[in-house]
Amino acid sequence: MRQAAYTVDFIDGTWKIGVNGKTFGPYSTRETAMAAAVKAARKAEEQGYEVVLKVLGEEAPADEADRNAA
């Protein structure tokens, strides 16, 4: 069975989706990136792909981001 690998990752301050080595986005929130990835993954499943979806990144809490910028 063919496989489609999706990732949702927080890169350079924005959420992005990776699909088999290609990057799409940016998305303003994790939720919008996840919704787009799930929609694409469901379509791939309908086309006969085995789907893998991973969330890799995590947005830093606001206070931590402020400390890192200082």
N, C-alpha and C positions, 0 to 999 in steps of 0.2 A: 504494500500500500504506500502511496506517496505521502510525504509528510510536509506540513506547513508549520514552521516554528515562528511564533509571535512573542515579542517581548515588550513590556512597558517599562520604561526607564526614565529616571530624572537626570538629564544631562544638561550641563551649562545653564541651570536655572529654569529649564522648561521640561515638560513631559514629552517624550517621543515614543513612537512605536517602531519596533524593528520587525521586519518580515523577511526571513531567509536572507539576512545580510544587508537588506536595504532599510534605510531609516525614513520615517514619515513623521510629520509634525511641523512645528511644535503645537502642543496642546496646553492650554492655560492651567488645567487642573488634572490631577490624577484620575478623577472620575470621568472627565471627557475623553482622556486617552484610553481608559479601560473600556468605555462604551464603544469607542471606535474599533478597538482591538477585538472585542467580543463580537461585534457585528461582522467584521471581516472574517473572523474565525468560523462563525456559523455558516457564512457563505462558502468558505473553503470546505467545510464538512459536507455541505449539500453537494459539492462537486466531487466528493469521494476522497478527500484528503484526511489523513489522520492529523489531528491538530494538537500542538503543544503550546500552551500560553503560560508565560512566566512574568511576574512582576519583579524587576531587579532593583530599581532605585527607590529611594525614599527621600522626600523633601525634608531638609533640615528645619527644626523648629525655629521660629522667628528670633528668639533670644540667642540661639546658637549661631545663626547666620549673622546677626549683629556683631557677636564677639569675633567671628572669623573675618569680618570686614574691617575691624579696628586695627 
